[in-house]
Amino acid sequence: MNTEITIDTCLYICPLCDSALNHQTANNTYTCANLHSFDCAKEGYINLLPVQHKHSKEPGDNKIMLNARRSFLEAGFYEPLAKAIALMIDVVQPQQHTSTLLDLGCGEGYYARKISAFCKRAEQIKLYGNDISKFAIAAAAKKQKSAQFIVASSNKLPYATDAFNIVVRVFAPSDNAELLRVLKPSGYLMTVTPGPRHLWQLKEHIYSDVKEHAEETEIPEGFTQLTSQRISYKINPNTAQRDALLQMTPFAWSANAAIKENLHKLTELSIEADFIVTLLSKCG
């Protein structure tokens, strides 16, 4: 009996041997020439993070952190940032051609969904996303069937060389050599980093000496900066949303029970949201 095999155009490579992955449609698995095989989950994502590449049983954000991030982001507090990202993508998105875009360290896919919602030519963007958290990727895949999500490390991306026109990196760690490898020669990298006063008022309740982030963004080797934009505004989350914001930030590790209780008791706290959005092009 013949089993239908088609070359997957989703640009995946095997995380074990770097060979191209083929899509076996009969049982919805991805297999390479060396017979390494990866199943497609019922939610629609693929787990391309081998056990030997994990540093813990379930790496990445846990369900508590994911629930906190979902609660905060879906309240719309970072939507101005999402719109700024979409506008910058519109500038570099070709009018007549489809682009491939990777949302690096995408979490539950909030920014991928907003890119689809806000970009003027969203139908010409083929969206991909990766994250090491299986819980996050499962949620992203369930919410956005039009995008292709995988569980994978950003330090060893299971995508083909020259796979993407655009990579968007929002507060996500990455390996510079991998970014250069997966971006096309004419590709763009968009980064979002904290502005000088990002979440200043929240930090004032946690640290005795609060310092501003540097406004100048470090330019990764192999890239040229094209433009940079600072986006600053104030948010007024309620008590539950403020608790969620703390939980989704690294500050949660520095906040003891007393600090968390004091923040929870505040009737109101206006907090500065401050971001630096930088657009870079791949050199050469």
Backbone torsions as a table, in degrees:
resi	resn	phi	psi	omega
1	MET	NA	132.0	-179.7
2	ASN	-83.5	134.1	175.0
3	THR	-104.9	128.9	-176.8
4	GLU	-69.5	124.3	176.6
5	ILE	-121.7	129.0	176.4
6	THR	-127.4	144.5	175.4
7	ILE	-70.1	124.3	-178.7
8	ASP	-73.1	127.2	178.1
9	THR	-87.9	8.2	-177.8
10	CYS	-84.5	3.2	169.3
11	LEU	73.6	19.7	179.7
12	TYR	-79.2	146.4	169.7
13	ILE	-125.7	158.3	-178.3
14	CYS	-68.2	128.7	179.9
15	PRO	-72.9	-9.8	-179.0
16	LEU	-95.5	-36.3	-176.2
17	CYS	-131.8	-0.2	177.2
18	ASP	68.5	12.6	175.0
19	SER	-78.3	157.0	177.2
20	ALA	-62.5	142.5	176.6
21	LEU	-95.7	134.8	174.5
22	ASN	-102.9	145.7	-180.0
23	HIS	-95.6	116.9	175.9
24	GLN	-93.1	100.7	-170.6
25	THR	-69.1	-24.6	-177.0
26	ALA	-61.0	-39.2	179.3
27	ASN	-124.0	13.9	174.3
28	ASN	54.6	50.6	175.0
29	THR	-121.0	161.8	177.7
30	TYR	-116.5	124.7	-172.9
31	THR	-133.0	141.6	178.2
32	CYS	-101.9	177.0	-177.9
33	ALA	-64.3	-22.7	178.7
34	ASN	-92.3	11.8	174.4
35	LEU	67.3	22.5	166.9
36	HIS	-76.0	133.4	-171.7
37	SER	-128.4	142.0	-178.1
38	PHE	-135.9	126.2	-177.5
39	ASP	-83.4	150.5	171.9
40	CYS	-89.1	124.5	-179.3
41	ALA	-69.3	161.4	-178.5
42	LYS	-62.2	-25.8	177.6
43	GLU	-75.8	-15.4	176.6
44	GLY	109.1	-1.2	-179.9
45	TYR	-97.6	168.0	175.7
46	ILE	-120.3	136.2	176.6
47	ASN	-92.8	105.0	179.6
48	LEU	-112.6	33.2	175.9
49	LEU	-113.2	94.0	-178.4
50	PRO	-61.5	153.3	-178.7
51	VAL	-55.0	-40.3	-176.8
52	GLN	-69.5	-11.8	177.1
53	HIS	-97.9	-0.6	179.9
54	LYS	-88.4	148.4	174.9
55	HIS	-105.2	-3.5	176.4
56	SER	-156.0	171.6	-177.4
57	LYS	-62.3	-45.8	178.3
58	GLU	-128.7	84.2	-176.7
59	PRO	-68.7	161.2	178.7
60	GLY	88.9	-171.7	-177.4
61	ASP	-64.3	139.6	176.0
62	ASN	-85.8	179.4	-175.1
63	LYS	-64.7	-34.6	179.3
64	ILE	-64.0	-46.2	179.3
65	MET	-65.8	-38.2	179.2
66	LEU	-66.4	-40.6	178.4
67	ASN	-64.4	-38.6	178.1
68	ALA	-64.5	-46.1	179.9
69	ARG	-62.6	-42.6	179.9
70	ARG	-61.6	-46.0	-179.1
71	SER	-59.7	-42.0	-177.3
72	PHE	-74.4	-49.9	-175.5
73	LEU	-65.5	-41.0	-177.5
74	GLU	-71.4	-10.5	172.5
75	ALA	-78.0	-8.6	172.7
76	GLY	91.9	8.5	-175.0
77	PHE	-66.0	-28.6	-179.8
78	TYR	-105.9	16.1	-180.0
79	GLU	-64.1	-36.7	175.2
80	PRO	-57.3	-36.8	175.6
81	LEU	-65.3	-45.4	-179.7
82	ALA	-59.6	-39.6	178.9
83	LYS	-67.2	-37.6	178.0
84	ALA	-65.4	-39.4	176.7
85	ILE	-61.0	-46.0	-179.1
86	ALA	-62.7	-41.2	179.5
87	LEU	-63.0	-39.0	179.7
88	MET	-69.8	-35.6	175.8
89	ILE	-64.0	-40.0	178.8
90	ASP	-57.4	-33.1	-177.9
91	VAL	-65.9	-38.7	-174.2
92	VAL	-101.6	-8.0	-179.3
93	GLN	-73.4	120.4	179.0
94	PRO	-61.8	143.7	-176.5
95	GLN	-74.2	-29.6	-171.8
96	GLN	-108.7	-1.9	-172.4
97	HIS	-128.1	152.6	174.4
98	THR	-80.1	137.9	178.8
99	SER	-112.7	149.3	171.6
100	THR	-100.3	132.3	-176.4
101	LEU	-131.4	130.8	177.3
102	LEU	-107.7	123.0	170.7
103	ASP	-90.7	100.6	-171.6
104	LEU	-78.7	128.8	-177.6
105	GLY	60.0	52.0	-165.1
106	CYS	-75.3	-10.1	-176.3
107	GLY	58.8	-132.6	-179.8
108	GLU	-84.1	10.5	173.6
109	GLY	82.3	21.6	-178.3
110	TYR	-57.8	-50.2	-176.0
111	TYR	-72.0	-32.3	175.3
112	ALA	-61.3	-41.9	178.9
113	ARG	-67.0	-38.2	-179.7
114	LYS	-71.2	-32.6	174.8
115	ILE	-61.5	-43.4	177.6
116	SER	-64.4	-33.7	-176.7
117	ALA	-79.0	-35.3	-168.9
118	PHE	-107.3	-22.5	-179.3
119	CYS	-69.5	138.5	-175.9
120	LYS	-65.8	-34.1	-179.5
121	ARG	-118.0	48.7	-176.3
122	ALA	-59.8	-30.5	-178.8
123	GLU	-67.7	-14.3	179.1
124	GLN	-97.7	7.7	-179.9
125	ILE	-111.5	123.2	174.7
126	LYS	-96.2	112.5	-170.2
127	LEU	-93.5	137.1	173.5
128	TYR	-129.0	156.0	176.1
129	GLY	-151.5	145.3	176.2
130	ASN	-133.2	152.6	173.9
131	ASP	-161.7	153.0	178.9
132	ILE	-82.1	-12.6	179.3
133	SER	-86.0	115.4	177.6
134	LYS	-63.7	-36.8	179.6
135	PHE	-62.5	-42.0	-179.5
136	ALA	-66.1	-46.0	-177.1
137	ILE	-66.4	-38.6	177.3
138	ALA	-59.8	-41.7	179.0
139	ALA	-67.6	-41.4	179.5
140	ALA	-62.0	-44.8	-177.9
141	ALA	-65.5	-36.2	179.3
142	LYS	-67.3	-34.6	-174.5
143	LYS	-85.6	-22.4	-174.8
144	GLN	-138.4	86.2	-176.9
145	LYS	-68.3	-21.5	-177.2
146	SER	-77.2	-14.8	179.2
147	ALA	-101.5	164.5	-178.6
148	GLN	-118.7	115.0	-174.2
149	PHE	-113.5	144.5	177.1
150	ILE	-136.4	150.6	168.0
151	VAL	-84.2	117.6	-176.8
152	ALA	-166.2	152.3	176.9
153	SER	-79.2	140.7	175.5
154	SER	-74.6	-13.5	178.4
155	ASN	-84.7	-16.0	174.8
156	LYS	-144.5	84.9	-172.6
157	LEU	-78.6	124.8	-180.0
158	PRO	-84.7	52.6	176.3
159	TYR	-121.7	152.8	-179.4
160	ALA	-66.2	157.0	174.3
161	THR	-63.5	141.4	-178.9
162	ASP	60.3	39.1	-174.9
163	ALA	-81.7	-32.1	-166.4
164	PHE	-121.7	144.5	171.3
165	ASN	-80.9	-34.7	-175.4
166	ILE	-139.5	136.2	168.4
167	VAL	-120.0	129.0	177.2
168	VAL	-109.0	125.8	-177.1
169	ARG	-124.5	103.4	-178.9
170	VAL	-105.2	105.6	178.4
171	PHE	53.5	28.5	-174.4
172	ALA	-109.9	140.0	173.0
173	PRO	-70.8	156.2	-178.8
174	SER	-159.2	165.3	174.4
175	ASP	-106.8	122.2	-173.1
176	ASN	-62.5	-38.7	179.9
177	ALA	-63.9	-36.7	178.5
178	GLU	-69.5	-37.7	176.4
179	LEU	-60.3	-46.1	179.7
180	LEU	-64.0	-37.5	-177.3
181	ARG	-67.1	-45.5	-172.6
182	VAL	-82.9	-14.8	178.2
183	LEU	-83.7	140.4	174.2
184	LYS	-63.6	160.2	179.7
185	PRO	-54.6	-32.7	179.5
186	SER	-100.7	22.2	-173.0
187	GLY	-78.3	165.3	-178.5
188	TYR	-123.2	142.4	172.4
189	LEU	-114.7	125.9	176.0
190	MET	-113.7	123.9	-178.9
191	THR	-116.7	145.6	172.2
192	VAL	-121.4	121.8	179.7
193	THR	-127.3	161.9	-179.8
194	PRO	-65.4	136.5	171.3
195	GLY	-75.5	171.9	-175.4
196	PRO	-53.2	-36.4	-174.2
197	ARG	-115.4	28.7	-178.5
198	HIS	-63.2	123.1	178.6
199	LEU	57.0	35.7	-174.8
200	TRP	-56.1	-48.5	-175.3
201	GLN	-67.7	-30.2	175.4
202	LEU	-68.9	-42.7	-179.1
203	LYS	-66.5	-30.3	179.9
204	GLU	-62.1	-26.8	179.3
205	HIS	-85.0	-7.4	-175.0
206	ILE	-112.3	-40.5	-174.2
207	TYR	-111.9	144.5	178.7
208	SER	-77.0	-27.6	-179.8
209	ASP	-128.0	101.5	-176.8
210	VAL	-94.6	128.6	-179.3
211	LYS	-120.2	147.8	179.3
212	GLU	-74.1	146.9	169.6
213	HIS	-70.0	154.4	174.7
214	ALA	-68.1	136.5	-179.7
215	GLU	-77.6	-29.7	179.8
216	GLU	-76.8	127.5	179.6
217	THR	-87.4	134.4	178.0
218	GLU	-69.4	128.7	-179.7
219	ILE	-89.0	118.6	-179.8
220	PRO	-62.5	149.0	178.1
221	GLU	-62.2	134.5	-179.4
222	GLY	95.3	1.9	-179.3
223	PHE	-126.2	154.6	174.9
224	THR	-120.0	130.7	179.3
225	GLN	-75.1	131.5	177.8
226	LEU	-99.5	-43.2	-179.6
227	THR	-160.6	159.3	177.8
228	SER	-144.5	140.7	-177.0
229	GLN	-133.8	133.2	174.8
230	ARG	-98.9	129.7	-179.2
231	ILE	-119.6	115.8	-176.9
232	SER	-131.8	136.2	176.4
233	TYR	-163.8	171.1	-179.0
234	LYS	-108.5	144.9	176.5
235	ILE	-122.0	154.3	-179.3
236	ASN	-130.8	71.2	-179.0
237	PRO	-69.5	147.8	175.4
238	ASN	-76.0	-176.8	-174.5
239	THR	-58.2	-48.1	-178.7
240	ALA	-65.2	-39.9	179.8
241	GLN	-69.2	-34.4	177.3
242	ARG	-67.7	-40.6	175.6
243	ASP	-60.7	-41.5	-180.0
244	ALA	-66.0	-40.8	178.9
245	LEU	-60.7	-45.1	178.2
246	LEU	-61.1	-42.8	-176.7
247	GLN	-63.9	-31.0	-176.2
248	MET	-89.4	0.3	-179.8
249	THR	-108.2	160.4	174.4
250	PRO	-63.6	-17.6	-179.1
251	PHE	-61.9	-24.8	-176.9
252	ALA	-58.2	-30.5	-179.8
253	TRP	-71.2	-22.9	-178.4
254	SER	-96.4	-9.8	-177.2
255	ALA	-93.4	115.0	177.5
256	ASN	-78.5	-179.6	-175.9
257	ALA	-61.4	-37.6	-178.8
258	ALA	-66.6	-42.1	178.8
259	ILE	-63.9	-44.5	179.6
260	LYS	-62.3	-38.6	179.3
261	GLU	-67.0	-41.4	179.0
262	ASN	-63.9	-41.8	177.2
263	LEU	-64.3	-38.9	-179.3
264	HIS	-65.3	-33.2	-175.6
265	LYS	-78.2	-16.5	-178.5
266	LEU	-62.0	133.3	178.5
267	THR	-76.0	-27.6	-179.9
268	GLU	-158.2	144.4	175.0
269	LEU	-151.4	113.9	175.4
270	SER	-84.6	126.8	-172.3
271	ILE	-122.8	136.7	177.7
272	GLU	-79.8	128.5	168.4
273	ALA	-101.7	127.0	-171.5
274	ASP	-143.7	116.9	-174.7
275	PHE	-129.5	150.9	169.8
276	ILE	-115.4	117.7	177.9
277	VAL	-105.8	121.4	-173.7
278	THR	-122.9	132.4	176.9
279	LEU	-108.5	126.0	-179.0
280	LEU	-126.2	153.6	174.6
281	SER	-114.7	149.4	177.9
282	LYS	-73.5	129.7	-179.3
283	CYS	-69.4	143.7	174.0
284	GLY	79.9	NA	NA
